Amino acid sequence: MTKNKDKHKNKKNPKNKESSNEKNELEQSLDEKINTLEDALLRSRAELENALKRSVIEVEKAHKYGVEKLLLELLPVMDSLEHAIDNLSSEVSENHVEGIKLTLKSFETALDKFGISPIYPSNGTFDPEEHEAVSVISDNKGSDNDIVDVLQKGWRLHERVIRPARVIVVKN
């Protein structure tokens, strides 16, 4: 019987209602806080995963394109060897010519091992992503944007153009 009286008292006591409301508000506040913290945790995890993905991509790019500066320093050497072959005097022996050609070929092979390849645009169509038009000529035999002459060979490191080929293009 005392239990019934206690229950009856609880129903009529306004202090119990207030404490019950405070308890509900506190629980609601804690639930909101938990939801906020869980959301913050999920966002932090997502940010961390994205940062890891970005760093992996950056490291891959660094490995892939790390030789770019070296390549830019070596390209004038390649140009000089090609220029030497094209402008050798008739007094130079065939052995010397062959030696320079072999040196140039082994140099190109070594560059190829690192994903460095020449852009050969001769008898092609002008592509502004791979070519730089140094001069434009009028030629009735050719159509617009045909490459007439290559002044300097271009180079590509993997899929990135390091130096565009310098060409003369037809414009009618």
Secondary structure, 3 states (H helix, E strand, C coil): CHHHHHHHHHHHCHHHHHHHHHHHHHHHHHHHHHHHHHHHHHHHHHHHHHHHHHHHHHHHHHHHHCCHHHHHHHHHHHHHHHHHHHCCCCCCCHHHHHHHHHHHHHHHHHHHHCCEEEECCCCCECCCCCEEEEEEECCCCCCCCEEEEEEECEEEECCEEEECEEEEEECC
